Amino acid sequence: MGKWMLVPPIAFVLILAASWLILILLSRFSYKAGKHNAGQGKAYACGEDNYDPMSQPDYSTFFPYAFFFALAHVATLIMTTVPTESLRIFVLAAIYVAGAALGLYILFRK
């Protein structure tokens, strides 16, 4: 009964009409060019009034966590998807996982 809506030209016209209707309804909430705010010409600075563009965040504590996340998840992916039927592929995956473990050891040593 409703298979006529699956015909490509009819489906296209229905989706086009629905999109046009949504566009008309949501255009009431869009930005109007006549309204001006006090800070419209200023650069966005995360809500801070005294933003220093020369300040740079310190990522020195972020990179070890990111490295751990990437290494642990890729090693887990390798361990769970390697086929065990082929001994050569299994040995290569074991070498990779051993390298990942060595990388994690180097990351967390003091």
GIBELWO-V904802 format. One record per pair of residues at least 24 apart in sequence whose C-alpha atoms are under 7 Angstrom apart, sorted by the first residue. I is the first residue (numbers start at 1). J is the second residue. D is the distance in Angstrom with one decimal. If there is no record, write none. Layout:
i: (I:I)
j: (J:J)
d: (D:D)
//
This chain:
i: (64:68:71:75)
j: (107:104:100:100)
d: (7.0:6.7:6.3:6.5)
//
